[in-house]
Amino acid sequence: MIRYIIRRLLWAVVLFISVTLATYLIFYIIPVDPARLAAGKAATPHDVQVVAHRLYLDRPIYEQYLHFLDRLVLHFDLGYSYANRQDVRATVLNAAPVTASLVLGAVVVWMLIAVPVGVYSALRPRSLGDRTAMIGVLTGISVHPVWLGLVASYILGFQLDLFPIQGYCAFTGKAPGEVCGGPVDWFYHLIVPWMVFAVLYAAFYVRMIRSTVLETLNEDYVRTARAKGAPEQRVLIHHVLRNAMLPVVTMLGMDVALALGGAVLLEQVFGLPGLGYVALHSLFQYDYPITLGVVVFASLLVIVFNLVVDLLYAWIDPRIRLA
Amino acid sequence: MALLEVRDLKTAFKTDDGIVQAVDGLSFTVEKGRTVAIVGESGCGKSVTCLSIMGLNPRQNTVTSGEAIFKDRDLLKLRPEEMRRVRGNEISMIFQDPMTSLNPVHTIGRQLREAVTLHESVGKQAAHRRALEMVKAVGIPRAETRLDDYPHQFSGGMRQRVMIAMALINNPDLLIADEPTTALDVTTQAQILNLMNQLQRDFGSAIILITHDLGVVAETADDVLVMYAAEAIEQGGYGDIFYRPRHPYTWGLLSSLPRLAQGTELKPIPGAPPSLLRPPPGCRFHLRCPYAFDRCRTDVPPLQPAPDKPDHLDACHLDEAAKQRGAEEILGRITVGTP
């Protein structure tokens, strides 16, 4: 088990280096001089040179990258924005909880919908309930989240005035200068974005859970459990679900990464000042310390989540734990 | 009084292509402590017969009729909850493929304990003791430590021993073994068969053994039921089937049994069993039968007792003389070259 964890951790390091290196290379290739941006509009060529030197921009790319890694790992420092001189770490840490709340909350919502509906459909294939669920799945997959988000915020937020139209409130409480804060406001502001976000994934997961449960129901060991005299409920919980959840857990690890990408769109729709929002603005301004900061944080989030999934997987399936 | 008496068992599956009559009017009895072998090719309805007795066919698309009287109760008419209490307790079952029949995510100790606690309200300790006892009885080495292992840590033969331990843990009156040795290599097969014979003596369970291997039948069975295309075509005692076979299909099975002696030729039965969706008219075997004549193509032969032995039944239109001749010819051929 310990060797398994060490192996996973080493993989996480490799993953982290590849992702940040790729981002670095992209910025190196695009024909924009970051030193000129950082130096400001009125800067002379000499100023630009000074800035370039101070920001390590006159060095070869591998030195730049090593400098970036050195700063990040030893000082937990991501530098300053070229556009507005703000500390990148602070910017990212301000935005991260917003995105994390949005994505993780959506995961919880979509699993809460997908597991019971998927299992129900698998237990009663071709029934009225199953067919209704499958129509729901098709609708969920077809509806674009941005459209759904705009419609939901118009109807629920504006016309019915049940939920806020836009905005975010910190979970931890009211910060100075903010109008809202605390768990209740946080929940109240996020419930519509969660629902909208969850629709697409819930649809995919209902379909996936339905098929894995159907498949598992046909396994020989499920027949063995029935032959032992286990009641149906016990067969389902102890013998079917635990095995059927294996592929679902694997997919979840990958889909959280995908969902981070999807968060960019929904943060725009619901005016949530999250990582996607920050990343999008930094890209338009070629403000690559910020972009890199977002990439670092997002990849850390994905890596940590994948690690959790791997551990969960090992806990569910002894064949992996002991391999 | 017989332990299990099956009368006119019929099982049909509703499929998209039509109704498949997988078992068509089967009757047989299982006496206490005896072994009944059901023999036939793949797809002839052997497994479905047993799953019907156990009530384990998929409920949505299966229609079962007839009777299966087990200790004064008709199993086919029991309510699901009553049947659940019979399964694994009074009648238990082991399956063909031990590699897939155990749950991969639970230890075998847990799976054995579950078999106990499903039927008796005993504590974990007591269930553990029973599990340990059974694992020892089926000859798994280092039983104490192996209870905490997962199925993938066992070989196929050892897994089948675990399955047998699980099936016998509640001391059932009847054990149904569905091709228990088919997925195992030959040396392991022999060990498992010996184990089953020995445990039958120790525990006194009756066994229904499903197999397509007449070699396995020869080693274990008291009574034999030969099935072809959902029907019984010959049934009788072990000696009746092996030394006085009366049906051309049984002859075919016997001559396709490999023998080590020199000068014997392996003679397979040509062709394949018919579709059960649209079975052929008349005798279902006539398309592959070298003895078939006009009547076989139109009239269904009834299952009738032999003139001299009322409990040896066969369903064939051949006359008595032809049946005698056929049997002698087959026995002559398969014993040629033996010392």
Interface residues (C-beta under 8 A of the other chain):
Chain A: E219 D220 Y221 R223 T224 A225 R226 A227 K228 G229 A230 P231 R234 H238 H239 R242 N243 I316 D317 P318 R319 L322
Chain B: M54 L56 E81 R84 R85 V86 R87 G88 N89 S92 M93 F95 D97 T100 S101 L102 N103 P104 V105 H106 T107 E114 A115 L118 H119 Y150 H152 Q153 M163 M166
